[in-house]
Amino acid sequence: MKKIIAAVVVALLLIGGGVFYYQNQQTVPNYLVNSRLETAQNPNDNKLGGYYRLLFTKNKATLVVFSNAVKTKSSNKVDQKLFQAVAGNKSIATVGRNADLGRVHVTKDNNKLVVKSKKLTLTFTINDNAYYTDDGTMWLVAK
């Protein structure tokens, strides 16, 4: 009987430790923790239908709209992905509307930064301390 109780206690400790490790594992690089990537305010540098912020914590991210974004039939894949993540099936995403992207994995290779979650995957090209999506939209890091 004592062996069964000991085995149950060990199993619970292992499961609890695994859950604790998973929840506290850092998946975002240190320079992006408690920071944000936001689209440039200049219309020449922003090819999207609205202005967005991507807020990071140690292992999670939130996408926030900080201007009204309207659903368009543009061929801009990045715009469509961002709008779908924030607004879902609605035709407009109002200021302050956000999408919890949940756990994200951020990887950096050479001059590429990839932000990957279950809802959204964004690939950025790094050039002169600015991040550019495939459509040419400039994103800047801010604290």
GROMACS elastic network, one bead per residue, 0.5 to 0.9 nm:
[ bonds ]
;  ai    aj funct       b0    kb
    1     4     6  0.52403   500
    1     5     6  0.64242   500
    1     6     6  0.86739   500
    2     5     6  0.51554   500
    2     6     6  0.60835   500
    2     7     6  0.85444   500
    3     6     6  0.50377   500
    3     7     6  0.60538   500
    3     8     6  0.86017   500
    4     7     6  0.50443   500
    4     8     6  0.61804   500
    4     9     6  0.86207   500
    5     8     6  0.51247   500
    5     9     6  0.61858   500
    5    10     6  0.86262   500
    6     9     6  0.51254   500
    6    10     6  0.61568   500
    6    11     6  0.85680   500
    7    10     6  0.51297   500
    7    11     6  0.60812   500
    7    12     6  0.86003   500
    8    11     6  0.50550   500
    8    12     6  0.61349   500
    8    13     6  0.85846   500
    9    12     6  0.51488   500
    9    13     6  0.61769   500
    9    14     6  0.86508   500
   10    13     6  0.50852   500
   10    14     6  0.61689   500
   10    15     6  0.86301   500
   11    14     6  0.51345   500
   11    15     6  0.61570   500
   11    16     6  0.84974   500
   12    15     6  0.51427   500
   12    16     6  0.59458   500
   12    17     6  0.83799   500
   13    16     6  0.50895   500
   13    17     6  0.59218   500
   13    18     6  0.84688   500
   14    17     6  0.50947   500
   14    18     6  0.60956   500
   14    19     6  0.86482   500
   15    18     6  0.51107   500
   15    19     6  0.62480   500
   15    20     6  0.86056   500
   16    19     6  0.51911   500
   16    20     6  0.61209   500
   16    21     6  0.85699   500
   17    20     6  0.50504   500
   17    21     6  0.60479   500
   17    22     6  0.85539   500
   18    21     6  0.51040   500
   18    22     6  0.61148   500
   18    23     6  0.86485   500
   19    22     6  0.51287   500
   19    23     6  0.61917   500
   19    24     6  0.86201   500
   20    23     6  0.53231   500
   20    24     6  0.62125   500
   20    25     6  0.84835   500
   21    24     6  0.52791   500
   21    25     6  0.58086   500
   22    25     6  0.53298   500
   22    26     6  0.88328   500
   23    26     6  0.85461   500
   23    59     6  0.81529   500
   24    58     6  0.79740   500
   24    59     6  0.77376   500
   25    58     6  0.78329   500
   25    59     6  0.69659   500
   26    29     6  0.76769   500
   26    30     6  0.86762   500
   26    57     6  0.88957   500
   26    58     6  0.52428   500
   26    59     6  0.52541   500
   26   105     6  0.88786   500
   27    58     6  0.65013   500
   27    60     6  0.80154   500
   27   103     6  0.80982   500
   27   104     6  0.66662   500
   27   105     6  0.51430   500
   27   106     6  0.62240   500
   27   107     6  0.84260   500
   28    31     6  0.83335   500
   28    32     6  0.65269   500
   28    33     6  0.63307   500
   28    56     6  0.75629   500
   28    57     6  0.73882   500
   28    58     6  0.56636   500
   28    59     6  0.55940   500
   28    60     6  0.78619   500
   28   104     6  0.73618   500
   28   105     6  0.63179   500
   28   106     6  0.52495   500
   28   107     6  0.78167   500
   28   115     6  0.88882   500
   29    32     6  0.56088   500
   29    33     6  0.65250   500
   29    58     6  0.80144   500
   29   106     6  0.69873   500
   29   107     6  0.79457   500
   29   108     6  0.86062   500
   30    33     6  0.52575   500
   30    34     6  0.87317   500
   30    58     6  0.79845   500
   31    34     6  0.84071   500
   31    35     6  0.76003   500
   32    35     6  0.50541   500
   32    36     6  0.68841   500
   32    37     6  0.83919   500
   32    55     6  0.87734   500
   32    56     6  0.64663   500
   32    57     6  0.77875   500
   32    58     6  0.84052   500
   32   141     6  0.78599   500
   32   142     6  0.88835   500
   32   143     6  0.84969   500
   33    36     6  0.81924   500
   33    55     6  0.86676   500
   33    56     6  0.55726   500
   33    58     6  0.53699   500
   33    59     6  0.82407   500
   34    55     6  0.72317   500
   34    56     6  0.54713   500
   34    57     6  0.50005   500
   34    58     6  0.73199   500
   34   143     6  0.68580   500
   35    54     6  0.85384   500
   35    55     6  0.61552   500
   35    56     6  0.57155   500
   35    57     6  0.74606   500
   35   141     6  0.69495   500
   35   142     6  0.58186   500
   36    53     6  0.64198   500
   36    54     6  0.53231   500
   36    56     6  0.59151   500
   36   140     6  0.80533   500
   36   141     6  0.56767   500
   36   142     6  0.53746   500
   36   143     6  0.62157   500
   37    52     6  0.83521   500
   37    53     6  0.56991   500
   37    54     6  0.50477   500
   37    55     6  0.66530   500
   37    56     6  0.83428   500
   37   131     6  0.83580   500
   37   139     6  0.58085   500
   37   140     6  0.53370   500
   37   142     6  0.63612   500
   37   143     6  0.88554   500
   38    41     6  0.88333   500
   38    51     6  0.75447   500
   38    52     6  0.57481   500
   38    54     6  0.61739   500
   38    55     6  0.84535   500
   38   138     6  0.83344   500
   38   139     6  0.51211   500
   38   140     6  0.53874   500
   38   141     6  0.65831   500
   38   142     6  0.73981   500
   39    42     6  0.88024   500
   39    45     6  0.81841   500
   39    46     6  0.65155   500
   39    48     6  0.87260   500
   39    50     6  0.87449   500
   39    51     6  0.57642   500
   39    52     6  0.56764   500
   39    53     6  0.66106   500
   39    54     6  0.88812   500
   39   137     6  0.70529   500
   39   138     6  0.58551   500
   39   140     6  0.63564   500
   40    43     6  0.76746   500
   40    44     6  0.87693   500
   40    45     6  0.60048   500
   40    46     6  0.58441   500
   40    51     6  0.76586   500
   40    52     6  0.89261   500
   40   137     6  0.75353   500
   40   138     6  0.55954   500
   40   139     6  0.57321   500
   40   140     6  0.66784   500
   41    44     6  0.86661   500
   41    45     6  0.74746   500
   41    46     6  0.69433   500
   41    51     6  0.73672   500
   42    45     6  0.54491   500
   42    46     6  0.63519   500
   43    46     6  0.50111   500
   43    47     6  0.71072   500
   43    48     6  0.89122   500
   44    47     6  0.72618   500
   44   137     6  0.85277   500
   45   136     6  0.71940   500
   45   137     6  0.53917   500
   45   138     6  0.54361   500
   45   139     6  0.86437   500
   46    49     6  0.82872   500
   46    50     6  0.82214   500
   46    51     6  0.78321   500
   46   136     6  0.75318   500
   46   138     6  0.61730   500
   46   139     6  0.84040   500
   47    50     6  0.85237   500
   47    76     6  0.82719   500
   47    79     6  0.80627   500
   47   135     6  0.67888   500
   47   136     6  0.67824   500
   47   137     6  0.52863   500
   47   138     6  0.85004   500
   48    51     6  0.72013   500
   48    52     6  0.88367   500
   48    69     6  0.87425   500
   48    76     6  0.77277   500
   48    78     6  0.76775   500
   48    79     6  0.52963   500
   48    80     6  0.88538   500
   48    82     6  0.89849   500
   48   135     6  0.84268   500
   48   137     6  0.70760   500
   49    68     6  0.84973   500
   49    69     6  0.55672   500
   49    70     6  0.65014   500
   49    71     6  0.76817   500
   49    72     6  0.77119   500
   49    79     6  0.65645   500
   49    83     6  0.84605   500
   50    65     6  0.72147   500
   50    66     6  0.76699   500
   50    67     6  0.57689   500
   50    68     6  0.62358   500
   50    70     6  0.75371   500
   50    79     6  0.84234   500
   50    83     6  0.87733   500
   50    93     6  0.89243   500
   51    64     6  0.86376   500
   51    65     6  0.60402   500
   51    66     6  0.56401   500
   51    67     6  0.55082   500
   51    68     6  0.79147   500
   51    69     6  0.75512   500
   52    63     6  0.69618   500
   52    64     6  0.56699   500
   52    66     6  0.58566   500
   52    67     6  0.76026   500
   52    82     6  0.84098   500
   53    62     6  0.80707   500
   53    63     6  0.57645   500
   53    64     6  0.51150   500
   53    65     6  0.64605   500
   53    66     6  0.72190   500
   53   139     6  0.87656   500
   54    61     6  0.66842   500
   54    62     6  0.57392   500
   54    64     6  0.64011   500
   55    60     6  0.83924   500
   55    61     6  0.53909   500
   55    62     6  0.50922   500
   55    63     6  0.63354   500
   55    64     6  0.76992   500
   56    59     6  0.74123   500
   56    60     6  0.59416   500
   56    62     6  0.66784   500
   56   104     6  0.88504   500
   57    60     6  0.52530   500
   57    61     6  0.61994   500
   57    62     6  0.87546   500
   58    61     6  0.85632   500
   59   102     6  0.81210   500
   59   103     6  0.55721   500
   59   104     6  0.59241   500
   59   105     6  0.72873   500
   59   106     6  0.88358   500
   60   100     6  0.81890   500
   60   101     6  0.69538   500
   60   102     6  0.51601   500
   60   104     6  0.53175   500
   60   105     6  0.83177   500
   60   117     6  0.88725   500
   61    99     6  0.87806   500
   61   100     6  0.65044   500
   61   101     6  0.54312   500
   61   102     6  0.59830   500
   61   103     6  0.67793   500
   61   104     6  0.63427   500
   61   117     6  0.86549   500
   62    98     6  0.67299   500
   62    99     6  0.56884   500
   62   101     6  0.53781   500
   62   102     6  0.73115   500
   63    82     6  0.81570   500
   63    85     6  0.80453   500
   63    86     6  0.70137   500
   63    97     6  0.85274   500
   63    98     6  0.54358   500
   63    99     6  0.51447   500
   63   100     6  0.64935   500
   63   101     6  0.69360   500
   64    86     6  0.73713   500
   64    95     6  0.81125   500
   64    96     6  0.61503   500
   64    97     6  0.58865   500
   64    99     6  0.65151   500
   64   100     6  0.87284   500
   65    68     6  0.70786   500
   65    69     6  0.74069   500
   65    83     6  0.89600   500
   65    86     6  0.75659   500
   65    93     6  0.71148   500
   65    94     6  0.69872   500
   65    95     6  0.54727   500
   65    96     6  0.54997   500
   65    97     6  0.56459   500
   65    98     6  0.62597   500
   65    99     6  0.89355   500
   66    69     6  0.86330   500
   66    94     6  0.78414   500
   66    96     6  0.56394   500
   66    97     6  0.78392   500
   67    93     6  0.83175   500
   67    94     6  0.67538   500
   67    96     6  0.77824   500
   68    92     6  0.71181   500
   68    93     6  0.57729   500
   68    95     6  0.52578   500
   68    96     6  0.87567   500
   69    83     6  0.75461   500
   69    91     6  0.87209   500
   69    92     6  0.58083   500
   69    93     6  0.50920   500
   69    94     6  0.65101   500
   69    95     6  0.80053   500
   70    83     6  0.82307   500
   70    91     6  0.61977   500
   70    93     6  0.63900   500
   70    94     6  0.85275   500
   71    74     6  0.86596   500
   71    79     6  0.89352   500
   71    80     6  0.79159   500
   71    83     6  0.70435   500
   71    84     6  0.87796   500
   71    87     6  0.88519   500
   71    90     6  0.80666   500
   71    91     6  0.51124   500
   71    92     6  0.58896   500
   71    93     6  0.80297   500
   72    75     6  0.88582   500
   72    79     6  0.88936   500
   72    80     6  0.81581   500
   72    91     6  0.83822   500
   73    76     6  0.85357   500
   73    80     6  0.84514   500
   74    77     6  0.80564   500
   74    79     6  0.80941   500
   74    80     6  0.78567   500
   75    78     6  0.89525   500
   75    79     6  0.84498   500
   75    80     6  0.80185   500
   76    79     6  0.54079   500
   76    80     6  0.63903   500
   76    81     6  0.88465   500
   76   135     6  0.68166   500
   77    80     6  0.50616   500
   77    81     6  0.61444   500
   77    82     6  0.86419   500
   77   134     6  0.86823   500
   77   135     6  0.79008   500
   78    81     6  0.51494   500
   78    82     6  0.61613   500
   78    83     6  0.84848   500
   78   122     6  0.78186   500
   78   133     6  0.74600   500
   78   134     6  0.73316   500
   78   135     6  0.68283   500
   79    82     6  0.52779   500
   79    83     6  0.59936   500
   79    84     6  0.84185   500
   79   135     6  0.86336   500
   80    83     6  0.52128   500
   80    84     6  0.59653   500
   80    85     6  0.85295   500
   81    84     6  0.51908   500
   81    85     6  0.61565   500
   81    86     6  0.87675   500
   81   120     6  0.70465   500
   81   121     6  0.84954   500
   81   122     6  0.88388   500
   82    85     6  0.51664   500
   82    86     6  0.63487   500
   82    87     6  0.85064   500
   82   120     6  0.77036   500
   83    86     6  0.52751   500
   83    87     6  0.56937   500
   83    88     6  0.72753   500
   83    92     6  0.85459   500
   83    93     6  0.73621   500
   84    87     6  0.54127   500
   84    89     6  0.70300   500
   84    90     6  0.85224   500
   85    88     6  0.58846   500
   85    98     6  0.86290   500
   85    99     6  0.63134   500
   85   100     6  0.88574   500
   85   101     6  0.82301   500
   85   119     6  0.66356   500
   85   120     6  0.69335   500
   86    93     6  0.68670   500
   86    97     6  0.68424   500
   86    98     6  0.56758   500
   86   100     6  0.85799   500
   87    90     6  0.54775   500
   87    91     6  0.73256   500
   87    92     6  0.67261   500
   87    93     6  0.52566   500
   87    94     6  0.85302   500
   87    97     6  0.77668   500
   87    98     6  0.81989   500
   87    99     6  0.80779   500
   88    91     6  0.84388   500
   88    93     6  0.88849   500
   90    93     6  0.73414   500
   93    96     6  0.85229   500
   93    97     6  0.64244   500
   93    98     6  0.88016   500
   94    97     6  0.57454   500
   95    98     6  0.86906   500
   99   102     6  0.87803   500
  100   103     6  0.89389   500
  100   119     6  0.89450   500
  101   104     6  0.71047   500
  101   117     6  0.62864   500
  101   118     6  0.72447   500
  101   119     6  0.61040   500
  101   120     6  0.72197   500
  102   117     6  0.69294   500
  102   118     6  0.77464   500
  102   119     6  0.83164   500
  103   116     6  0.86025   500
  103   117     6  0.61998   500
  103   118     6  0.79600   500
  104   115     6  0.65677   500
  104   116     6  0.54413   500
  104   118     6  0.79126   500
  105   114     6  0.78979   500
  105   115     6  0.59411   500
  105   116     6  0.52520   500
  105   117     6  0.65577   500
  106   113     6  0.69830   500
  106   114     6  0.55651   500
  106   116     6  0.63643   500
  106   117     6  0.89424   500
  107   112     6  0.81615   500
  107   113     6  0.57463   500
  107   114     6  0.52957   500
  107   115     6  0.68248   500
  107   116     6  0.84683   500
  108   111     6  0.73409   500
  108   112     6  0.56852   500
  108   114     6  0.64587   500
  109   112     6  0.52567   500
  109   113     6  0.65312   500
  109   114     6  0.84802   500
  110   113     6  0.83691   500
  110   126     6  0.85585   500
  111   124     6  0.83324   500
  111   125     6  0.57442   500
  111   127     6  0.72731   500
  112   123     6  0.69475   500
  112   124     6  0.56272   500
  112   126     6  0.58561   500
  112   131     6  0.86863   500
  113   122     6  0.82533   500
  113   123     6  0.58430   500
  113   125     6  0.63810   500
  113   126     6  0.71335   500
  113   131     6  0.81520   500
  114   121     6  0.71978   500
  114   122     6  0.58086   500
  114   124     6  0.62154   500
  114   125     6  0.88347   500
  115   120     6  0.79367   500
  115   121     6  0.56402   500
  115   122     6  0.51919   500
  115   123     6  0.64390   500
  115   124     6  0.81950   500
  116   119     6  0.81642   500
  116   120     6  0.61621   500
  116   122     6  0.64863   500
  116   123     6  0.84665   500
  117   120     6  0.53166   500
  117   121     6  0.60450   500
  117   122     6  0.89718   500
  118   121     6  0.78200   500
  122   133     6  0.73746   500
  122   134     6  0.88413   500
  123   132     6  0.82772   500
  123   133     6  0.61035   500
  123   134     6  0.71722   500
  124   131     6  0.55444   500
  124   132     6  0.51116   500
  124   134     6  0.70298   500
  124   139     6  0.86444   500
  125   130     6  0.82689   500
  125   131     6  0.55371   500
  125   132     6  0.50424   500
  125   133     6  0.63857   500
  125   134     6  0.77289   500
  126   129     6  0.65551   500
  126   130     6  0.58284   500
  126   132     6  0.64103   500
  127   130     6  0.54326   500
  127   131     6  0.63545   500
  127   132     6  0.75538   500
  128   131     6  0.82463   500
  129   140     6  0.77043   500
  129   141     6  0.82318   500
  130   138     6  0.65165   500
  130   139     6  0.60564   500
  130   140     6  0.53679   500
  130   141     6  0.74173   500
  131   137     6  0.81830   500
  131   138     6  0.57536   500
  131   140     6  0.62640   500
  131   141     6  0.81511   500
  132   135     6  0.77389   500
  132   136     6  0.55675   500
  132   137     6  0.53875   500
  132   139     6  0.59641   500
  132   140     6  0.87873   500
  133   136     6  0.54738   500
  133   137     6  0.55132   500
  133   138     6  0.69313   500
  133   139     6  0.77804   500
  134   137     6  0.74849   500
